[in-house]
Structures are given as C-alpha cells and as structure tokens.
Amino acid sequence: MALKVLSALDTAKTQWYHFKAIIIAGMGLFTDAYDLFCIPPIMRLLGRIYYNKRQPNDTVFNNNDNNFVIPALVVTALVGFPLLGTVLGQLLFGRLGDLVGRRRVYGLSLMVMVLSSIGCGFSICTSPTCVLVSLVFFRFLLGVGIGGDYPLSATIMSEFANKRTRGSFIAAVFSMQGFGILASSLVTIVVCAVFNFASKPDPKKATPDEADIVWRLILMLGAIPAAMTYYWRMMMPETARYTALVELNVVQAAKDMEKVLAVSLSQIAEDEPDILSVGQNPASSYPFFSKEFLRLHGRDLFSCAANWFLVDVVFYSSNLFQSQIYRRYIDQKYPKYKVNLYQDALHVAELQAIVTICSTIPGYWFSVFFIDRIGRRKIQMMGFFVMALVYFSIGIPYKTHWAKNTDVGFMVLYGLTFFFANFGPNTTTFIVPAELFPARFRSTCHGISGASGKVGALIGSIGFLWAAHGQNEEDRKTKEIKRSLMGLGVVCILGLVVTYFFTPETTGRSLEENENENENGNEQHA
C-alpha cells in the first residue's frame, strides 16, 4: 500500500520549491568545483612565491617552469589530502545522514566547508614550509566538508523530486559544479588583473610583496556562496521519505510536505494513522552489515562504486593533464613574453574558463535535458565509449603529432572528454546511487560509492603527478603523457563493461519501486 505523501511527491508538478532546493543543495557542489579548479592557477602562484629559483640580479623572468618547480611531495600533499578528506567526509556524513537524518547534518557539512575555506586563506606562519603545511591541513578539512555534501545533496534532492523529472533535478544540482569551475576562473582572472594593474614591478624582485595575498583571497572568496545558503539549509524540512520510511512518522512527514508542496494536509494525510510505511515487513528490517543486504543490494553497490571509481580516475587525471596542456599552450603562445606571476595565473584561468564555457557546462546541461529522456544507463555507456575514443585518438599519435602541435584540433578533441564526462558517467554516477537503495541505506550507499570514486581520484591524480613531475627530458615527458592518455582510454573501456553488465536503469521509476524490485527478487538489470 502506497503512502499518500510519497505518491504526492512522485506525481507532484514542478514547483518553485524544486528550483529553490536545487540552488540550496547545489551550493555544496559549487564550492567543491570552485576549490578543485582554482588550484591550477594557485599552484602557479605558490611555485613563484615559495619556490622561485631566480637570482636577485636576473633582469628577465621568463615563462619557464624550471624556475619555480614545486617539489613533487608538496604537490602530492596539496592534491592528495583534500581527496583523503573527501573520502572520510563521504563515509562519515553519508552514514550520519541515514542514522540521524539528512537535515540534521546537512548544515554541518556546509559549515565545515565555509570555515575551512576561510582557514585556507589564513594559512599564516613564519616560513614557507609552515604555510604549506597549514594550507594542506585546512584543505583536508575542506575535503571532509565537501565529501559530506555529496551523499546528502543527492539524497535530499532525490527524495524531494517527482519520478518523472527526478534525474533532471539531481543532475541540475550536480551541474552547479560547472558554475563553480567558471566562478573559480573568473575570480582568479579578476583578482590577478586587479593586482597586476595596481602593482609596481621592481626589476630586482621576481615576486611582489603583495603576491602572497592573491592566492589567499582567491581561496577565501569561495566560501561566500556556500555561506549565503546556510540559513536556507537550516530552514529545509526533513525529507518525507526519511520521516515516513526511517523514522516511521507518517503524520509528521505529511505536515512537513504541506509546507513545500502545493497541496493541503487533507490530501496527503493517511486515512489510517497507524500505517507506517510502504511494504514494511519483518523481512525488510535487515541491517546494513548483513548477508541479506549483500544479496539484495550488493550488485548495485558494486556497480555504483566501481563506475564512480573508474570515472574519477579519468576525470581527476584529466584535470591535472589540463594544467600540462595550459602550460604548453601558454609557452607556445608567449615564447618571449615577460610573464609575471599575475599574468601567468591569469592565462591559466583564461584557458580554463574557455574550456568550461565551451565544453564542461554544456555537458552538464545536456545531462539535465536528456537524463530522463534517454536514461541513466545509456548516457553512462555513451559517455565512457566516446571518452575512450577521444583518449585513444589523441593518445596513439601523441608522440608523432600532438607533442609538436598543441593546436586548436587537439584542444577541441581534449575538450570533448570534459563534455562527455559530464554528459556521461561523471553526472550519472552521482545520480544512480541516490535512486537504487532503500531509504534507510540511501545516504550510506551514496557515500560509499562516492568514497570509492575519490579513491580512484587519488590514484589517478597521484599517479599522474608522479609520472609527469620533474621530467626535464621532453622525449621522456612525451612518452609519459602518451601512456597516460592511453591508460585513461583503457579505464573508460572498463567503465563501459561494468555499466553494461552491472548497472540497472532507474529512469521513470519511483524510489520505492527500485527498492521493492530488489526485495521481491525481480531484477531489472539489462
């Protein structure tokens, strides 16, 4: 017997509250992307500020990375510790979301992000080593907050949405990452342009005294949008599905939904007040750590975790490879240009903004538009397949052609990987775990799937960094990039295989239908 309040949610027309929930939930993803993508230009600034090898009497400061190489260990810490924090945050907040409620811990994850973003800017010590250690610590805490936001945002949006447009709503939340990427680029451009305009270059100083403020300001500005949504997160009611199906309080669920749905309480109140939930029976009371959970949901959890692991290996490696492309392109475009540190970071941010506008954001919004028309599974397979083709097409001839010609053709092909990552597995792996599992395990399973992804991100990022870092021989570096591109193509093929054999389709079905299908033993895996 279906609860009226859940039926009302599944059939509700799109309302203002849905769009409000997208913005509120999406700010965490916005902050996540902002802090991830502001790092490439910030790394350029840190290299010039703290690892500058130019002598005081040098008159020319050229655009040569060898002048300001950040040690591999420092780069690894700056990239790796936030990802470790994200793994911890996804597991911790994901589990808390099921144990104590989505709303109760939702504001906490956002507050951790806001405070740690501000803390990154106040990484003030007496030595460069101390500054970077402090920065790594605050970025680890930032990762914890970001990690917590993933399962909570996806779960809350899935439980508020109707079944007809649920995929589009969750994808819209995730698409806020695209605007976060663009915002990080625009903020970097504006801040660097202002400081560059206001600075008075001293030929005896490679690094202006005020340069240390720039990267701190860029990091701290990322906290503003998230802080602005904190109040609205605290005002959100608990989701009706959690209240009715986990807390078993149908009356309160109806009262909460009356506040956000355009229906009266009489329309969604149960005729039998003692009814608890949909299909509640002793057989469905199994704990998370049980053979019954493994039998009913183990395949789905493996599929979600494996696909997210594979796509993040590719996605985060590509982001780091992106910075390599930026450097090559800038060095070719400005071979004799006397680039100061502001202009250096600004050029990186400009190219990043172009890729975001032309490729990344369109990919997110293609998913928003087509996810409920085409289906999650087909889009995920298509994304993995096209990404594999592109990586092979630029990887196989890389040494003989692309290494010598980082031209528009390469940039277009490379941009397609970001388009089909977002109009593909990067978006669908965020959506599917929020739809497959019972309400009492939904946030936990999403957290586990996301944590698996961030382990993949850690492996891909650190592996790429150590493969490419400090290689001064051009031929050797070219070989490593070629191998990396080919390896990413192979990973995409693995993702295609896992999706084909293990991933079910959830389009057009209510969350309870997906749950009951497994618990009744009827498989929908194609």
N, C-alpha and C positions, 0 to 999 in steps of 0.2 A: 504494500500500500504506500503510495507516494505522499509525502507531506505537502500540504498546500503551499507553504512558504518556499520550498525547494522548487516546486512546479512553477510558482510565480517567478522565481529567479531564472529558470530555464527558458521561460516564454516571454520575459519582460522586453518591452521595446527599448531601444537605445535612448537613454535619458541623460540629462546634464550630469547626474552623479557619476555615470560611467566615465565621462571625459575628465571630471574632477579627480576620480580615482586613478586614472591613467597618469595625470600630472603628479599627483601625490606619490604614487608608487614609483613613477619613473625617475624622480629626482635622485634616488639612490644609484640607479644605473647611469644617470647623467654624471654624477660625481665620480663614479667608478671609471668611466671613459675619460673624463677630464684628467684625472690623476694619472692614468696609464699613458695617455698620449701627450701630456705636457712634458714627459720625461725625456724624449729625444732631444729637443732643444735645450732643456735644462742640463742634460749631460754635457752638451757642448759648452754651456756656461761654466759648469763645475770644472771641466777639463782646463779651461783657460784661466779660471780663477785660482785653482788649487794645484794644478799640475803643469804649469807653464814653464817650459824649458828655455824661453827666450832670455838672452842676456840683456842687461840694462843698456848697453851701448848699441844694440841692434837697431837699425833705422827702418827696416822693413819687417812687417809682421804678416807673413803670407798665410794662405789658406791650406796649411799642411798639417794633417792630423798628428804627425810625428812630433810636432812642437808641444802638444798638450794631450798626451795619451794617458787616460785614466787606467790605473792598474786593473787587471782582469778580476782580481779578488774584490775590489771595491765595486766594480760594475756588477759582478755577480751578487753581491750583498744588496745593492740598490734595487736590482730586479727581482732577486730571489726571495728576500724576506717579506715583501708585500704579498707575494704569491703564497708563501707559507702561512701568513696571517689570514689570507682569504680561505685557505683550506680549513684552518681552525674555526673561523667565523661561520663558514657554511655548515660544518658539522655541529657546532655548538648552538647557534641560533636556529638552525633547522630543527634540531631536536626540541629545543625550548618552545618553538612555535607550535609543536604538537602537544607538549606537556602542559604548558600554562596558557596557551592562546596566542594567536597571531598578533593581535593588537597590543598585548601587554609587553611584548619585546620589540615591537616594530620601531617605536620611538627611540629605544635604547641603541639599536644598531645605527640609526641616523646620527644620534648624538656622539657616538664613538667616532664616526666619520668626520663630523664637524670639528670636534676638539683635536683630533689627530692631524687634520689638515692645517689647522692653525698652529699646532705644535711643530709641524714640519718647517714652517716659516720662522719659528723661534729656536731653531737648532743653533744656538749661540754658545760657543765655547772659546777657549783661548788658542786653540790650534786647529788646523785643517782636519787632522785625524779625528779630533773630538767632535767637530761639526758634523762630519760624515757619519760617525757612529750614532750621534743623536738623531740625524736625519733617517738613518736606517731603522732605528727604534720606533720613531713616530710613523714611519711608513709601514712598519709591521702592524702597529695598532690600526692604521688606516685600512690595511688589508683585512683585519678582523671585522671591522665595521662594514666594509664593502661585501665581504663574504656573507655576513648575516643578512644583508639586504636581498641577496639573490633568492633564497627559498621563500622568504616572507613576501616579497613583492609579487613573485609569480603565483604563489598560493592564494594570496588575498585577491588578486585580480581574477584568477580562475574561479574562485568561489563567489565573487560578485557578479560575474558575467553570465549572459544567457548562452545557451548551447549553440545558437545559430552564428553568433559573431564572437564567441569566446576566443578563438585563435587570433583574430584581428586585434582584440583588446590587449591580450598578453603580448602580442608582437609590437603593439604600439608602445607599451611600457618599455619593452626592450629597445625599441627604436630611439629612445631618449639617449642611448649611448652615442648615436650619430651626432646629436646636437651637443653632447658633451665633448666629443672629439673636435667638432668645429669650434666650440667655445674655447677650448684649450689653445687652439691655433690662433684664434682672433685675439685672445687676451695676451698671448706671447708676442704677437705682432705689434699690438698697441703699446704694451709696456716697453718692449725693446725699442720701438720707434721713438717713443717719448724720451727715454733715457739717452738714446743716440743723438737726438736733436738737441737735448739740453746739455750734453757732455762737452767738455773742453779737452780734447785729446792732448796728452803730454807725450811727445815722442820718446821720452826716457821711461815711460811706463806702459807696459803692454796691457795692463789691466787697470781701468779706472777705479778709484777708491769706492765709488758708489755701486760698482757692478755686483757686489755681494748682496745688495738689496733686491736686485731684479728677480733672481730665481725664487727668493723667499716670498716676494709679493705675488708672483705667478701662482705658487702653491697655495697661498692663503686665500686668494680670491676664489678658488674652487669651493671653499666652504660656504660661500654666501647663498647660492641657490638651494643647497640642502638645508641650511638653517632656516630659510624662509618657509619651508614646508613642514617644519617640526610641529608647529601648533596644529595644523590640519591633520597630521597623523594621529595626534593625541585625541582629536575630536571624532575620528572614524569609529563607528561601532564595530564590535566583533563580527566576523562573518557569520551569516545564518547557518551555514553548513557546519562550522565548528561548534556553534552553540547548540544546534539541534542534534548533530550526529556524534559529537565527542562529549560535550557537557550534558547532553540529553535533556536540554531545557528548551522545548519547542515553543513554549509561551514567550520566553524572552527573545528567542530568535524572531518570532513574528513581530514583536514590539520594535526590535532593532531595525528590521527591514521596512517597517512602516515609515521610518524616518528618512529612508533613502529611495524607496520605490514609490511610484505614483499610484499607490493602492491604499485602501483603508484596511484597518486591522480586521474588520469583519470578513474581508475577502480572503485573508491568509491565516486566520485563526483556525485551529483544528476543532472539528465537531466533537472529537473525543480527546479531552485534555490529557488523558493518561498516555496517549500514544507517544512513543519515544523517538523512533527513527525508522528509516526505510530498511525493511528487511532485517531488523535486529533479531538475532537469534544466538543461542549459545555457541554455535559453530563459528560465528564471526567475531568472537571475542578473543581470538588468539593474540599473543603478544608479538612484538616486533622480532625479538630474537627467538624464533621458533621454526620448527620444520614446516609447520602449516604456512607460515608467511613465505618461506623459501619455495614451497611447492606452488603456491598461488601467484606469487609476485616476483620470484627470483629471476625468471627470464626477463621480465620487463625492467627490473632494476639493473640487470647486467646490460641490457640494450642501452638504457639511458646513460649509464656510467661509461660504458665503452665508447659510445658515439661522442659523448662530451669530451672524454679523454683524447680521442683522436683529432677532433676538430680543434681543440685548444693547442695541441702540439703544432698544428699547422698555423692557426691564427696568430699565436704569440710569436712563433718563429718569424712569420711574415712581417709582423710589426717591427721586429729588430732588423730584419733584412731591409725593410723600408728605409731605416736610417742609413744603411750602407748605400742604398740607391741615391738617397738625398745627397750624401757626401760626394759620390761620383759625379752626379749631375751638377752640383754646385762647383766642384773643382773644374769640370769641363766648361761650364758657362762663365766662370770668373777665374781663368787661369792666372791672370796677372793682377787681379783685383786686390787692393789692400783692404782686406776684410777685418774689421774689428769684431770683438766678441758679440756686440749687439746685432750687427749685420749678419754675422754667422748664424746665430739662433733665429733671427728673423727670416732668413732664407729657408731654413729647415721648416719653420712653421708655415711659411707661404706654400711650399710644395705639399705639405701635409694637408693644408686647407683645400688645395685644389683636388687632391685625391679624395678627400672626404666629400666635397660637393659633387664631384663627377661620378663617384663610384660607391662610396660607403653608404651615404644617406639614401640614395636611390635604391640600393639593395635592401635596406631595412624596410622602406615603404612599399616596395614590390611585395615583400612578405606580408605586410599589413593588408594589402589589397587582395592578394591571391591565396593566402593561407587557408581560408575557409571555402575557397572555390576549388582549388587543386588538391589540397590535403597535405598534411604534415609529411607523411612518408614519401610521397612523390617529390616534393620540394627538397627534402633532405637528400634523396638519392641523386636528383638532378644537380644539386649544389656540389656534392662530393665528386660527381663524374666530370663536370665542367672544370672544377678546380684542378683535378688530376690532369686533364688535357692541357690546361694552360701551363701548369708547372713543367710538364714534360716538353711542351713546345718551346718554352724559354730555357729549360734546363739542358736538354740534349745538345742544342747548338750554342750553348752559352760561351764556351771557350773560343770557338771559331768565329763567332759573330757578335754576340751581345756584350762580351767583355770589352770589345773595342768600340762598340757603338751603343752607348746608353741613350738611345734616341726616343722619339715620340712613339714609335712602334712598340718598343719594349715597355714603356710606361703605360701604354694603353692595355697591353696584354697583362701586365702586372696588376693594373687597376681592376681587371676583370676578376682576379682572385678575391678581392675585397667585396665586389658586387655579389658574386655567387657564394661567398661565405655567409653574407648577411641575407641574401635571397636564397638561403640554403641552411646548412647544418648549424651555423652559429646562432641563428634565431630558433630553429625548430628544437634544438637540444635544450633550450630554455623553456619552451612551451610544453613539450610532451611529458616531462616528469610531473608537471603540475596538473595533469589530467588523468594519469593512469592509476593512481594509488588511492586506497581508502582515505577518508578524511583524517583519521587518527594517525596515519603514517605519511600523509602527503608532504608536509614540510620536511620531515626527516629524510624521505627518499629523494626529494629535490636537493636537499643539502648534500647528501651522499653523492648524487650524480654530479653536482657542481664541484664538489671537492675533488672528485676523480678528474674532472676537467682541468682544475687548477694544478693537479699533479702533472698532468700532461703538459700544461703550460710551463711548469717549472722545468720539466725535462727538455722540452723544445727550446725554451729560452736559454737555459744554462748551456745546453749542448751547442747551440748556435754561437753563443758568445765565445765559448772556449775554442770552437773550431775556427772562428774568424778573427779573434782578438790578437793583435800584435804581430800579424803576419806581414812583414815588410816586402817579401818577395811577391811581386804581382802575379807571377805564374802560379805560385802555390795558393795564394788567396783565390785566384780564379777557379782552381780545381775544387777548393773547399765550397765555394758558392755553388758551383755546378752540382756537386754531390748533395748539398743541402736542398737545392731545388728538386733534384731527382728523388731524394728521400721524402720530401713533402708530397710529391705526386704519389708515391707508394702508400703513404699514410692515408691519403684520400681514397685510394682504391680499397684499402682495408675498411674504411668507414662505409663505403658503398656496399661492401659484402655484409658487414654487420647489420646495416639498415635493412637490406633485402631479406635476410634470414631471420632477424630477431625483432624488428621494430613493428608494432601494430599501428593501425590507423585509428585516430581518435576523433576525426572530424565529424561534426553533426550529432554527436552522442553526448548525453548528459554525463556528468562526473559519476553519478550513481550507476548508470548503465555500464560504464567501463569497469567499475568495482564489482558489480553483481555478475558481470560476464565471467570474470576470473573466478569468483567464489562459487559460481554454478558450474564451473568446469567447461564452459563454452569458449573456445579460443577463436580469436578473430585475426590471428597472425597470418598474413598473406605470404 
